[in-house]
Amino acid sequence: MEKLEKSDAEWRTELSPEQYEVLRNKGTERAFTGAYWDEHAPGVYRCAGCGSELFRSEAKFDSGTGWPSFVEPTSLESVVTETDTSYGMTRTEVMCATCGGHLGHVFEDGPGPAGLRYCINSAALDLDATE
């Protein structure tokens, strides 16, 4: 997969302030405030930074956390993970494999066979809805 690289100035120009804070500064939107936490439309969730396909609506579920949650990404190649030890805790950070944008975190308390919950910021996503 080809990596997308842009300067900080380019990211600031192309992203909204909230998207920039989440995707480039590893920020987090407040629970129950993002556009997609309660979204039920079918479609594909793409990276707000580069447009890469990340998740499908069929994998989305209501986790009760206030953030869009998915049982799995579209493919394991669409995201990368690394250990995040910020804020005095150890979590697994999820990033877009194409542009490196911070998406959220993955936890081992989800439904389904893998038991994973990809807890993703709405600001990091664009829904390509299908009807």
Backbone as JSON, one array per atom type, in Angstrom:
{
  "sequence": "MEKLEKSDAEWRTELSPEQYEVLRNKGTERAFTGAYWDEHAPGVYRCAGCGSELFRSEAKFDSGTGWPSFVEPTSLESVVTETDTSYGMTRTEVMCATCGGHLGHVFEDGPGPAGLRYCINSAALDLDATE",
  "N": [[0.84, -1.18, 0.0], [0.59, 2.17, -0.9], [2.02, 4.92, 0.74], [0.7, 8.02, 1.86], [1.98, 11.2, 1.95], [2.07, 14.38, 3.4], [2.7, 17.86, 4.0], [2.62, 19.6, 7.16], [1.39, 22.07, 6.83], [-0.14, 21.6, 4.52], [-1.97, 19.66, 5.49], [-3.3, 21.22, 7.43], [-4.6, 23.05, 5.78], [-6.33, 21.45, 4.28], [-7.95, 20.0, 6.07], [-10.68, 20.28, 8.45], [-10.62, 22.25, 11.5], [-11.31, 20.52, 13.66], [-11.03, 17.95, 12.5], [-8.29, 18.06, 11.92], [-7.21, 18.23, 14.52], [-7.93, 15.71, 15.58], [-7.02, 13.76, 13.61], [-4.29, 14.48, 13.05], [-3.14, 15.4, 15.47], [-3.76, 13.47, 17.27], [-6.07, 13.73, 18.78], [-9.24, 13.54, 20.59], [-12.68, 13.41, 20.1], [-15.47, 14.57, 22.06], [-17.56, 12.22, 23.75], [-20.64, 11.11, 22.31], [-20.97, 13.32, 20.63], [-20.03, 13.36, 18.03], [-20.57, 13.1, 14.45], [-21.22, 10.5, 13.58], [-21.77, 8.65, 15.64], [-24.32, 7.69, 16.18], [-25.21, 6.89, 13.75], [-26.93, 5.12, 11.2], [-27.06, 4.54, 8.54], [-26.48, 2.63, 5.56], [-23.27, 1.92, 4.13], [-19.9, 2.96, 3.27], [-17.24, 3.7, 5.39], [-14.83, 6.11, 5.2], [-11.44, 7.34, 5.43], [-11.15, 10.56, 6.68], [-9.01, 12.09, 6.08], [-7.63, 11.09, 3.82], [-9.33, 9.58, 2.23], [-9.26, 6.81, 2.05], [-10.71, 3.55, 2.19], [-11.98, 2.36, 5.2], [-13.82, 1.14, 7.08], [-16.87, -0.79, 7.02], [-20.42, -0.33, 6.99], [-21.78, -2.61, 7.79], [-20.2, -3.72, 9.72], [-20.47, -2.11, 11.87], [-21.57, -1.3, 15.17], [-23.71, -0.66, 18.03], [-22.1, 0.44, 20.69], [-22.61, 1.78, 22.97], [-20.88, 3.67, 23.9], [-20.68, 6.2, 22.82], [-19.15, 6.79, 20.63], [-18.49, 5.99, 17.18], [-18.45, 2.55, 16.62], [-16.85, -0.43, 15.59], [-16.66, -3.88, 14.58], [-14.6, -4.81, 13.06], [-12.06, -3.73, 10.72], [-12.35, -2.87, 7.18], [-10.33, -4.25, 5.84], [-7.45, -5.85, 7.19], [-5.24, -4.59, 6.27], [-5.95, -1.98, 5.9], [-5.75, -0.47, 8.16], [-3.4, 0.44, 10.76], [-1.82, -0.44, 13.82], [-0.62, 0.6, 17.06], [1.04, 0.63, 20.24], [-0.25, 2.75, 22.72], [0.6, 4.83, 25.26], [-0.31, 7.1, 26.47], [-1.78, 9.46, 28.8], [-1.51, 7.95, 31.13], [-2.35, 5.31, 30.77], [-2.47, 2.11, 29.09], [-3.14, 1.51, 25.81], [-4.37, 0.4, 22.58], [-3.65, 2.06, 19.78], [-5.33, 3.07, 16.79], [-4.63, 3.66, 13.43], [-4.88, 5.21, 10.18], [-3.72, 3.32, 7.51], [-2.82, 4.4, 5.15], [-2.45, 7.29, 5.3], [-1.58, 7.69, 7.87], [-3.12, 8.92, 9.75], [-4.6, 9.51, 12.97], [-7.14, 7.49, 14.2], [-8.57, 6.35, 16.33], [-9.05, 4.0, 18.95], [-8.54, 0.47, 19.61], [-10.23, -2.02, 21.36], [-10.49, -4.92, 23.5], [-13.15, -5.76, 24.04], [-15.36, -6.21, 22.49], [-18.18, -7.38, 20.45], [-18.79, -10.45, 18.59], [-16.71, -12.89, 16.82], [-13.94, -12.21, 17.06], [-13.95, -10.51, 19.19], [-13.39, -7.77, 19.3], [-13.44, -4.17, 19.58], [-13.44, -1.53, 17.64], [-13.05, 1.62, 18.34], [-13.83, 4.58, 17.12], [-13.15, 7.94, 16.14], [-15.62, 10.2, 14.99], [-14.83, 12.47, 13.58], [-12.64, 11.62, 12.2], [-13.59, 10.24, 10.11], [-15.39, 9.85, 6.98], [-18.55, 9.27, 5.75], [-19.5, 7.34, 3.1], [-22.33, 7.02, 1.92], [-24.68, 4.53, 0.9], [-27.63, 3.67, -0.87]],
  "CA": [[0.0, 0.0, 0.0], [1.37, 3.38, -1.02], [1.82, 5.88, 1.82], [0.44, 9.4, 1.47], [2.7, 12.12, 2.82], [1.79, 15.8, 3.18], [3.27, 18.74, 5.01], [1.68, 20.06, 8.17], [0.63, 23.18, 6.23], [-1.14, 21.01, 3.63], [-3.02, 19.06, 6.33], [-4.08, 22.31, 8.03], [-5.42, 23.66, 4.74], [-7.3, 20.5, 3.76], [-8.82, 19.46, 7.11], [-11.31, 21.22, 9.36], [-9.86, 22.27, 12.75], [-11.59, 19.31, 14.45], [-10.38, 16.84, 11.82], [-6.85, 18.21, 12.12], [-6.9, 17.89, 15.92], [-8.05, 14.26, 15.76], [-6.18, 12.98, 12.7], [-2.86, 14.82, 13.07], [-2.66, 15.6, 16.84], [-4.23, 12.34, 18.08], [-7.12, 14.19, 19.68], [-10.45, 12.73, 20.73], [-13.9, 14.19, 20.26], [-16.25, 14.18, 23.23], [-18.55, 11.16, 23.51], [-22.0, 11.47, 21.9], [-20.99, 14.59, 19.91], [-19.61, 13.19, 16.64], [-21.61, 12.92, 13.44], [-21.53, 9.11, 13.24], [-21.94, 7.73, 16.77], [-25.66, 7.11, 16.12], [-25.54, 6.77, 12.32], [-27.34, 3.76, 10.84], [-27.13, 4.42, 7.08], [-25.5, 1.71, 4.98], [-22.24, 2.54, 3.32], [-18.48, 2.75, 3.55], [-16.59, 4.77, 6.16], [-13.52, 6.4, 4.65], [-10.59, 8.24, 6.19], [-11.42, 11.96, 6.37], [-7.77, 12.69, 5.63], [-7.15, 10.65, 2.5], [-10.37, 8.89, 1.47], [-9.11, 5.35, 2.03], [-11.78, 2.77, 2.81], [-11.55, 1.83, 6.49], [-14.83, 0.3, 7.72], [-18.17, -0.9, 6.34], [-21.53, -0.18, 7.94], [-22.17, -3.93, 8.3], [-19.35, -4.04, 10.88], [-20.73, -1.11, 12.91], [-22.53, -1.71, 16.2], [-23.92, 0.31, 19.09], [-21.33, 0.01, 21.86], [-23.04, 2.56, 24.12], [-19.78, 4.51, 24.36], [-20.77, 7.54, 22.26], [-18.29, 6.87, 19.45], [-18.74, 4.92, 16.23], [-17.71, 1.33, 16.97], [-16.86, -1.44, 14.55], [-16.05, -5.14, 15.01], [-13.4, -5.04, 12.27], [-11.89, -2.85, 9.56], [-12.63, -3.49, 5.89], [-9.27, -5.25, 5.73], [-6.41, -5.59, 8.17], [-4.25, -3.74, 5.63], [-6.43, -0.6, 5.83], [-5.37, 0.22, 9.4], [-2.22, -0.02, 11.49], [-1.99, -0.2, 15.26], [0.58, 0.67, 17.89], [0.76, 0.84, 21.66], [-0.41, 4.14, 23.14], [0.71, 4.89, 26.71], [-0.65, 8.45, 26.93], [-2.78, 9.61, 29.87], [-1.31, 6.98, 32.2], [-2.95, 4.0, 30.48], [-1.94, 1.42, 27.91], [-4.21, 1.19, 24.86], [-3.9, 0.14, 21.24], [-4.08, 3.12, 18.88], [-5.63, 2.68, 15.41], [-4.32, 4.72, 12.48], [-5.06, 4.91, 8.76], [-2.49, 2.78, 6.95], [-2.4, 5.21, 4.01], [-1.96, 8.64, 5.65], [-1.08, 7.72, 9.24], [-4.02, 9.69, 10.62], [-5.15, 8.87, 14.17], [-8.56, 7.2, 14.07], [-9.13, 6.03, 17.64], [-8.38, 2.89, 19.64], [-9.22, -0.81, 19.54], [-10.31, -2.65, 22.67], [-10.84, -6.35, 23.45], [-14.42, -5.95, 24.73], [-16.4, -6.12, 21.48], [-18.91, -8.61, 20.11], [-18.27, -11.19, 17.44], [-15.7, -13.92, 17.06], [-12.65, -11.66, 17.48], [-14.13, -9.8, 20.45], [-12.76, -6.45, 19.23], [-14.25, -2.95, 19.42], [-12.7, -0.42, 17.08], [-13.71, 2.83, 18.81], [-13.27, 5.51, 16.15], [-13.67, 9.3, 16.16], [-16.36, 10.61, 13.8], [-14.05, 13.48, 12.85], [-11.64, 10.93, 11.38], [-14.31, 9.48, 9.1], [-16.39, 10.36, 6.05], [-19.43, 8.18, 5.34], [-19.92, 7.26, 1.7], [-23.58, 6.28, 2.11], [-25.33, 3.88, -0.24], [-29.06, 3.48, -0.6]],
  "C": [[0.89, 1.25, 0.0], [1.0, 4.37, 0.08], [1.62, 7.27, 1.25], [1.14, 10.32, 2.45], [2.39, 13.55, 2.41], [2.46, 16.6, 4.28], [2.19, 19.13, 6.02], [0.81, 21.19, 7.62], [-0.46, 22.64, 5.29], [-2.29, 20.4, 4.43], [-3.9, 20.15, 6.93], [-5.03, 22.96, 7.03], [-6.58, 22.75, 4.34], [-8.31, 19.99, 4.8], [-9.49, 20.58, 7.91], [-10.47, 21.24, 10.65], [-10.08, 21.01, 13.6], [-10.93, 18.08, 13.81], [-8.87, 16.88, 12.02], [-6.45, 17.78, 13.53], [-6.93, 16.38, 16.14], [-7.02, 13.52, 14.91], [-4.68, 13.25, 12.85], [-2.3, 14.99, 14.48], [-3.12, 14.51, 17.8], [-5.23, 12.77, 19.15], [-8.29, 13.23, 19.71], [-11.65, 13.66, 20.87], [-14.64, 13.71, 21.51], [-17.29, 13.13, 22.84], [-19.92, 11.76, 23.18], [-22.08, 12.82, 21.18], [-20.67, 14.45, 18.44], [-20.78, 12.87, 15.71], [-22.07, 11.47, 13.28], [-21.79, 8.17, 14.41], [-23.29, 7.03, 16.73], [-26.14, 6.99, 14.67], [-25.85, 5.32, 11.98], [-27.44, 3.55, 9.33], [-26.11, 3.4, 6.59], [-24.47, 2.47, 4.17], [-20.85, 2.18, 3.78], [-17.95, 3.96, 4.31], [-15.16, 4.91, 5.66], [-12.75, 7.34, 5.56], [-10.89, 9.67, 5.74], [-10.17, 12.66, 5.85], [-7.38, 12.34, 4.21], [-8.18, 9.9, 1.66], [-10.25, 7.39, 1.4], [-10.27, 4.67, 2.73], [-11.25, 2.14, 4.1], [-12.52, 0.81, 7.09], [-16.09, 0.27, 6.87], [-19.27, -0.85, 7.39], [-21.97, -1.52, 8.52], [-21.37, -4.32, 9.55], [-19.58, -3.09, 12.05], [-21.76, -1.65, 13.9], [-22.63, -0.63, 17.26], [-23.23, -0.19, 20.35], [-21.78, 0.74, 23.13], [-22.0, 3.53, 24.63], [-19.87, 5.95, 23.86], [-19.84, 7.8, 21.09], [-18.69, 5.78, 18.47], [-17.85, 3.71, 16.57], [-17.92, 0.27, 15.9], [-16.2, -2.71, 15.07], [-14.76, -5.44, 14.26], [-13.28, -3.98, 11.19], [-12.24, -3.6, 8.28], [-11.6, -4.57, 5.6], [-8.21, -4.89, 6.77], [-5.31, -4.7, 7.6], [-4.68, -2.27, 5.6], [-6.09, 0.21, 7.08], [-4.07, -0.35, 9.94], [-2.46, 0.31, 12.95], [-0.62, -0.08, 15.92], [0.16, 0.93, 19.33], [0.77, 2.32, 21.99], [-0.39, 4.15, 24.68], [0.4, 6.29, 27.26], [-1.71, 8.39, 28.04], [-2.69, 8.52, 30.94], [-1.97, 5.63, 31.99], [-2.3, 3.4, 29.25], [-3.12, 1.0, 27.06], [-3.56, 0.89, 23.51], [-4.51, 1.19, 20.31], [-4.3, 2.55, 17.48], [-5.38, 3.88, 14.51], [-4.62, 4.25, 11.06], [-3.72, 4.45, 8.2], [-1.95, 3.64, 5.81], [-1.77, 6.54, 4.42], [-1.44, 8.75, 7.07], [-1.95, 8.49, 10.2], [-4.53, 8.88, 11.79], [-6.65, 8.7, 13.98], [-9.23, 7.03, 15.42], [-8.34, 4.91, 18.28], [-9.19, 1.61, 19.43], [-9.1, -1.48, 20.91], [-10.79, -4.09, 22.52], [-12.13, -6.63, 24.2], [-15.6, -5.87, 23.75], [-17.1, -7.45, 21.24], [-18.22, -9.35, 18.97], [-17.14, -12.11, 17.79], [-14.36, -13.37, 17.54], [-12.74, -10.91, 18.8], [-13.52, -8.41, 20.48], [-13.78, -5.34, 19.06], [-13.33, -1.85, 18.93], [-13.51, 0.84, 17.38], [-13.08, 4.01, 18.06], [-13.94, 6.89, 16.26], [-14.42, 9.61, 14.87], [-15.57, 11.58, 12.95], [-13.0, 12.86, 11.94], [-12.26, 10.22, 10.19], [-15.17, 10.34, 8.18], [-17.23, 9.16, 5.63], [-19.8, 8.35, 3.88], [-21.16, 6.38, 1.71], [-24.09, 5.71, 0.81], [-26.79, 3.68, 0.12], [-29.63, 2.4, -1.46]]
}
